[in-house]
Every structure is written in C-alpha cells, then in structure tokens.
Amino acid sequence: MQPTRRTITAAVATTAMTLSLAACGGDGDDGDSNQDGSTEADGQITLSVATFNEFGYEELFTEYESLHDNITIEHVKADTADNARDALRNSLGADSGAADIEAIEIDWLVEFMQYPDKFEDLAHAEVEGRWQDWKVEAATTEDGKLIGYGTDNGPQAICYRADLFEEAGLPSDREKVAELLEGDWQHYFDVGKEFVAASDAAWFDSANATWQGMINQVEVAYQDPSGEIIATTNPEVKALYDAVLAAAVDDELSAGLGQWSADWNDGFQQSSFATMLCPGWMLGVVEGAAEGVDGWDVANVFPGGAGNWGGSYLTVPAQGEHLEEATALATWLTDPEQQIKAFEAKGTFPSQVEALESETLLGSTNAFFNEAPTGQIFVDRAKAITFQPYKGPDYFSINTALQDALTRVDVDGTDDAQTSWDKFVSDVEALG
C-alpha cells in the first residue's frame, strides 16, 4: 500500500528506534503473549490482522471464519501506513503487542528485514513459485529466511477526469488519452500546460504524489547496496526534483494538495485536478474520495514507460501465541484466488504469477472508472516493468525528507526550490 509523508523529526527518530530494536533480545519463542490473539477455554482462537489503507480483506475475513469454525479474525486497521509502521516498531521493540499478522509496506520492508528473528520463517513448499521472483527476493534474507508473503503490487497507470479533458479540448477516450500521454515526464508536463491553459483545474494533484512515480523509475536513488547514502549527490535525484517543482510551481500544473491530507480528499469533490498517478491500489482510494463524482477513467499509459509504486507483505511476528494458525491464514489470504477477490473488492493488484493469467483478472472492469478494463490495463502495466529500484534501510526516512522538501515549495509555499533542497540535504545529513 501507499507510503505517506512524515515530518523529518519522526524520520530522524527512526535511527534511535533502530538502536532500541537491535537491543531487544528474543524471537518470541519464550511464550510472550500477543496483545490481541487469544485462545478461549472452548478452543476458539482469535487472530488479529493489522493492515492499513485498503487491502480488500474484509469479505475474505468473513469467508475464512466460515471455513474455520474455531477462528475469529480481529481486523486492526491503522488510519495511515505511517501509524502502522510506528505501531509495529513499538511492539517489536517491546517484544509484545504485535498482531498475529502484520502488514508491511514495501518502502519500509528493508527496515524490518534487519531483525529477522522477530518474524517467523514463512518459506514452505506450498508457496514456492507463487510470486514474481523480485517480490520473493525482496522479502528473503541472505540465509534464505522468507519474512513475508507478497500481497499486492503497484504497477502504475494514469487516472484522469475524462469530462475535464473534454472541456479543455483534449481527447477523452481512454485509448486516445493513452496515445496523447505516451512519452517521458517532460511530455506529460507539456500536455499539462496545454490543459491548464484551457481549464480552471490543475493538471495533477501535487508534486509529492507525482514524485513517487518519478523516483520509482530510478534504479539506485537514495542509498547504494553498500549502504552509502547518495541521495544528496545523485544527479538523477536532483534533476527529477527540479523538474517536478518547475512543472508544479513555475508552470502552475499542481493543485498543491498534499497527498493524503484533508485538502487532498476535498480536491476530488471540487474537481481540483485532472490527472494523477494510479497504481492499482489507488483505484479504491479514488473511488472513496470521489464518491458521487462522475468522469474518472484510467488510461493504459505511464510517463517514462512503467513503474511500480507500493505493494505490501503479510508477516507473522514471532512473539505471537498462534504462529501455525497465523501462518495458515497468511498463506490463504495471499493465495492467487483470494488475491483476485481482493482486486475485485479494492483494486489491489495481485503479485502472484498465477493470478496474472486469471481470466477473472484479465476480464475485470471497474464501474466507477467508466467500466475501464482495469484488469487488462494493470496486467499490461505490470509486464512493462523492467526492474525494481533498490531501496536500502534508510529509504523511508530519506524519501520522507524529500517529500517534505517538495511540500514546503508546492503545498506550504514557505520555500523556493533551492532553499528547500538545502534543507533536505541537512535533513539527510542528520540521519547519520
């Protein structure tokens, strides 16, 4: 699922928490009890599952309970991915309080991979070959321990307001929009200039939202595999930063709505912008925020070719009381059949190889998005991805600092691009 912005104070605090986590001993085998999981006297088991944003699991939980008379599932849903991350860090540091199953977002997976003893090894024959190779490799330690089961991936397309396009004199049919937007990021921005010249709406929602698509096309952006932080000296990072702010502020293409903010949600209702980057999981977010608004559609295209934004894993913290049952539930939830159901419920795009060939997926349409063939669109987008960027242990903190830099310019208007970049450099240096 999607990452959200945090203050740099919280990002720097990550370093301190890393030290406290490293100091915590034990792998959960000493019988420490789980905060939520419990076994009643009659043999009934309650399993807690902690997620964030939209996983599409609500109906699946009900189905699993109907298949297992002795199991009740308690869904612990954080309001943001940031809060879910903080809660997991705290419970792992204290060796108690974690849910039986904890969802982890791909951008902070590497942080928790540093503490493999805190999680059950989920590798077993039943799940071999289930996922795309890169999805498994990202959650596998050097000694072969599998920390998490892949849920969704985030292949990206462009969501757009067909009605606003038509009013501005641009093509509105999704195939023609795909042709119109085919090209690099500068081409996407150039079409945006044409749009804003003929419309009262902005071209995209915010610089920090657009940034996610741009940075996920850089193979090694912030930190190299040796651990060296290169974010402030990598010319690709600075060039993209300058480009997105020039488009957002100088060319006035941005609505200046910080992603996930109340103003951002209101922007959907007020028709504040015409396009946005849309990984599969974003469809459910848009539908919820834009409830009652007509005109949204999806184009099978993405600036720069392709990219993956987001995607998560289900992990089983070792401190739990019901490790076998929790592993069985995590296995079932990430079965290709269940992930197709999650896609149908919330648009979360499956990462399983078998699911990508599903006729249900390939034939899936989305009524809210003008009956767009979203299954085929996102399968095409997934197959266009040629690599996955390297994200080191400090990725989340660095990207948060970068998004804060963009926000100061595009949303808050407190800094110009260079001043805010200088603050970003200082923030990254403070990470140590």
N, C-alpha and C positions, 0 to 999 in steps of 0.2 A: 504494500500500500504506500500511499504517498508520504514523503517527508514534509515536515513543517518547519517554519523558522523559529529560532530561539534567540535569546539575547546572548551576546558574547560572554557575559558573566557566567551564564549557565554552561556555555561551551568550555570555558576555562575550568570550571568546577569539575568537568569530566576527568581531568587529569588527577585531581585529588581523589575522586571516587575510584579511579583505576587502582590507586595505591591501596585503598581500603579493601577493594575486592581481592587484590592479589594476596593480601594478608590473611584473608579468611580461609580457614582450612576445611577439609571435609568434602565429600562428594555426595552427601545425602544418604549414605548407607548406614548412618548411625541411628536412623529411625526418627529424625526430626519430622515433626508433623507439618502437613500442608495447611495453610490458612483456611482453604475452602473445601478441599477434598475430605470426605469422611465416609466411614462405614457404620451403618446403623446396626443395631442388635439383630435385626432380621436379615442381615446380609445385603441390604440395599447400599449401593455406593453412589456418592455424589462426586462427579468430576467437574472441576472448574476449567473453563477455557477462556483465556484472556486474549482479546483482539482489540483492534482499533479501526476506525473508519468503516468501510464496507467490505466484508468478506463473503457475504451471501450465504451465511451458515445457519441462519435462524430456522428455516424449514428443515435443513439437514439435521439439526439437533433433535427436532421433534421426531423425525424419521428414525434416527438412531435409537432414541428412547423406546420407540415402538418395537424395534427389533431386539432390544435388550431390556427385559422386564426389571432387572435388578439395578439399572443405571439411570440416574438423573443427572442432567447436564446443567450446570450453572454458568451462564454467559456473563463474563466480566468485560464490558466494552468500554475502553477508555475514550474520552472525547477527542483526543488527538494522539497521533503517533508519538509525539514528544513525551506526553504524560505516560504512555505505555512503556516507553523506554526507561524513564526515570523510575517507575514503579518496579520494573524488573531488576534494574541495577540495585535498588534498595533491598529487595527481597533476596537477591543472590548474595549481596554483601552481608546480610543478617543471617543467612542460611535458614530462613523461614519466610513464609508469606507469599511465595510464588504460587501461581495457579498450576494445576496439574499439567495443562498445556499452555504454553506461552508463544504467541505470535511474535516474530522478529522481522523487521523491515530490512530489506537488502542493504540499505545505506548504513545501517549500524550493526549488521551481522558480524563484521570483522572484529568489532569491539568485543563481542561476547565469545568469539572463537578463541580469544586469548585465554579463556577459562573453561577448557573442555571438560574438566572434572565436575563442573557444575551441571552438566547435562548428560542424559542417557545417550548411549550409542544406539542410534536407530537403524543401523545397517542390518539388513537381513534379506534372505533370498526372495521373499515375496515382493520386494520393491525394486529389485535390480532391473535396470533398463527402463524404469517408469518415466524418468525425466530427461529433458535435453541435457547433454553432458555438462555444459557450462553451469547449469543450475545445481547439479550434484557437486561438482568440483568446488564451487564457492562455499559449500557447507561441510566440506570434508577436511579434516586435519591432516597434517603431514604423515601421521602414522595410521591414517585410514579410518578414523572415527567419524561417523556421519552425525552431525549435530542437529540437523533439521530436515524436514520434508518440505519440498517446494509446494507452494500453493499457486499463486498467480504469477504471471509475468506482466510487463508493461510495454509491449510494442505500441508505438505511437502513430496516430493519425491526426488529422485536423478536424476539430468540431467547429461548425460555423453556423451563423444565422442566415439561412437562405433568403429570408424576407428582407433583411438589411442589405444583402448583396444586390438583390433585385432593385431595391430602391436607389442604390448607388450606381446602377447601370452596369454591374458586373454579372457574369454568368451565375446562375443559382443552382443549376442541375449538378448533382454531385460528381458525375463523370467529367463535366466541363470545368468544375472547380478544381478537380484533381489535375487536369491539364494546365489550368491557369497558374496553379501554385507549384508545379513541378520545377525544381531548381534548388539553388542554395539559399542560405539565410538572407543574403542581401536581396535576392529576388523576392522572397516573402515580404521583406520590408518595403521593397519598391511597389509591390501590388498594394500594400497597406497605404502608401502615400496616395495612390490613386483613389483608394476607398475613402480615406478621411477628407479628401478634397471635395467629395460629393455627399458626405454624410455627417450627421451630428454625433454619431457614435465613434468610439475609439476602435482601433484595429485589433488590439489584443488586451488582455486583462491587466497584466503587469510585467515588468522586467524580470522580477524574480521567478515568476511562473515560466516565462519564455526561456530563462536561463537554464532550467532543468533539461530542456530538450537539447540545448546547445552543448552544455558541458558533458552530457552523456554520450556525445559523439567524439570526445577526446579520449584516446586510448589510455594515456597516463597523464592525469591532470594535476593533482594536488600532492601526491606522495608516490615515490617510486618503490618498486618491490624491495629495495634495500632498507626502506624506512625513512629515507631522506625526504623532508618536506620541500617541494619545489613549487608550491602554489604561487608564491610571490615573484618567482623568477621565470616561470614558464611563459614564453611569449604567446602561446596559444590561449592561455587563460586571460592574459591582459587584452589580447586582440578581441576576444569574444566579449569581454566586459565592456570595452569601449564601443563595440558595435551595437550591443543591445541597448546601452544607455543613449547612444546617438539616435537610434530609432525611437526609443521610448520618450525621451525628453526633447531632443533637438527637433525631431520630425513629428513630435506630438502623436505618436501612434499608440501610446499606452493610456489605459483608463486610470492608471495609478492606484490600483486596488490591490493591496497586499493579500496574497493568496491565503485563503482560509479565514480571513478576517470577516467581521460582520458586514463591513462595507463591500467586500468582495461578494458575499452572498446576496446583498441587496442589489448589486450590479446586474445580476441575472434578471431580476424582476424589472429593472429600469432600462433594460436594453442598452447597457453602457458600453458594450464591446461586441465585435462581430466574429472574432475567431479566438480560439485557444488551443493549446496543445492537449491532445486527448489520448493518453494510454487507455487501455480497455477498462481499467478500474475507475476511470474518471466519468464514464457514462452514467453510473449510478449517482455520483456526486452532482453532476449537471442536472440530471432529471429531478433530483430532490430540491436543489436550489432554484431551478427554473420552473417549478411546478406551476402549471397554468399558462406558461408562455409558449406560444407556437413559433415554429420556424427553425428549430435546431435540426441540423443534419450532420453527417460525417462524410468526409472525403478521403479516399484511399490514396493519400499522399503525405509526405513529411519533408520539410526543408532539410537539405543535406542528404537525403536518401532514406535513412531509417535511424532508429534508436530505441533503446529500452529505458523506461523510467519507472522504477519501482518494482514491486513484486516482493513477496514475503515467504516466510518459512514457519512451520509449526515445530516447536521444540518441546521436549519433556524434561523439565528441571529435575535433577537427581534427588532433590530434597523431598519429593512427593511421596505419599503413602501408597499410591496406586499406580506404580510405574507400568506394570504389564497392561492394565486396563487403559491407561492414558495413551500408551504406545499403540494399542489396538484402535482406539478412537482416532488418533492422528493418522494412522495408516488408512482407515476408512475414509476420513474427510478428504484425503489427498489422492484417493483412487480416481482414475480418469472419469468414471461415471459420475462421481459426486462433484468433481470439478466442472463438468458440463452443466450440472444443475446450478452450481454457484454462478457460473457465467450467465445462465438464463435469468437468475434472480437479480444479480447486481452488475453484470458486465465484467466480472473479474476474469481475465483471460487466462486459461489454463497453461501450465508449463509442462504438462505430460505429453510425451510423444504420441501415445495412442489417441489422446483427446484431440490432437491437431488434425487427425484424419476422420474425426467423428462427423457423420452426416448431419447430426443434430447441430453441431457447431457450425459446419460449413453452410448449412441452410438457415441459420438463425438470423432473424431480423429484429429491429428494435422499433417499436411503435412510436415511442416518444421522438425518436430521431427520424421521423418521416419514413418509417419502415426501412431504414437503411440496412443493407445486408452486412451487419456488423461482424458476424462470424467470419465470412469470407474476407472482409476488409482486414481484420486483425490477424488472420492467418497469413495473408499476403504481407502485412507489415512485419510479422514475426520472421517470416522467411527472408525478408530483405535485410535483416540484421546480420552483419558480417563479423562483429566482435563485441565483447563485453568489456567496458572500461575497468581498469584496475582501481580498486577502492581500498586504501590502506586503513589501518586502525584509527587514524585521525580524520578520515574523510568527513564524517558527520560534523565534527566541530569546525573544520575548515570551510565546508560548504555553508554552514550556518553563518559564519563570519562573512562570507562572500555575499550571501543573500541579504544580510544586514546592511552591507555596503550598498547594494543595489536599492534597497528600501529607503535608505537615507536620501538618495537622489530622486528616485522615481515616485515614492509614496509620500515621504515626510517633507521633502523639499528643503532639508536643512543643510545639504552639502552639494557641491558640484562633483563631477565625476572624479577629478584628480584628488581632491581633498578626501573624499570618501575612500578612494583606493589607498591612500596613505594610511588611513585609519585601519583598513583591512590588513595592511602589511604589519602594522603594530599589533593588531589582534592576533595574527598568526604567530608572530614572534613571541607573544606572551604565552602561547601554548607550550613553549619549551622545545 
